[in-house]
């Protein structure tokens, strides 16, 4: 195998994930903009967790998701569409009761979202198994045969356009912001893939996801408490760090551990991500916010 072919094989996953990161980050920015900051983060985290659960269990039960599709949708798009760092920072800035409710809401609803995504796949699997006995509409039959797998990219691209189009009507300023967020999303998604992939599990804990969430939460808080503003906010805070951290993967991994009977590791994973990330934000506040 030539060096050029080897280089292309190494770069291709990064390009696929980065492209998904661009769409995920800009969609997150545009969709969360319709709500208050904390509510917007909750919406994207729960929605992204539902979609990630559907995607990954679709791959397991129906076998319709290729490795490249998992890279683009799972790691790139949905990993960047959801964010842990913004959630941690917003929670830290809330009064105690509101912070507790925000933690409970994001965690419970996101994990439940993964369960809901799995439930949809199981329902579709049941329809697929019964289609020999019950005639189905042509559209449903086409979906169940898996022909939709090759067109999932078009669906996500269409959804992203629907989300982004109203934002783009904001003119030059909004378009510039989207460009900065998208550029940061490409960098953040690829960095998350490289960093998380280089860190092995410790026991049953997905340490790679934990590491990127802790690092990203600390850096985002440090930049925020250092009063970084302007283009850096869109490029680094929302784009890079929002995509470098991920809530949907955290929710999926926690649910998966629970599903496999590893309750101890599931709850430990949740406690570590929440506790250490919040401690990282607190450390940044003590260093940069005083």
Secondary structure, DSSP 8 states (H G I E B T S, - for coil): --HHHHHHHHHHHHHHHHHHHHHHHHHHHHHHTTS-HHHHHHHHHHHHHHHHHHHHHHHHHT----HHHIIIIIIIIIHHHS-SHHHHHHHHTS-HHHHHHHHHHHHHHHHHHHHHHHHHHHHHHHHHHHTTTS---HHHHHHHTTGGGGGHHHHHHHHHHHHHHHHHTT-HHHHHHHHHHHHHHHHHHHHHHHHHHHS--BTTB-HHHHHHHHHHHHHHHHHHHTT--THHIIIIIIIIIHHHS-SHHHHHHHHHHHHTT-HHHHHHHHHHHHHHHHHHHHHHHHHH--
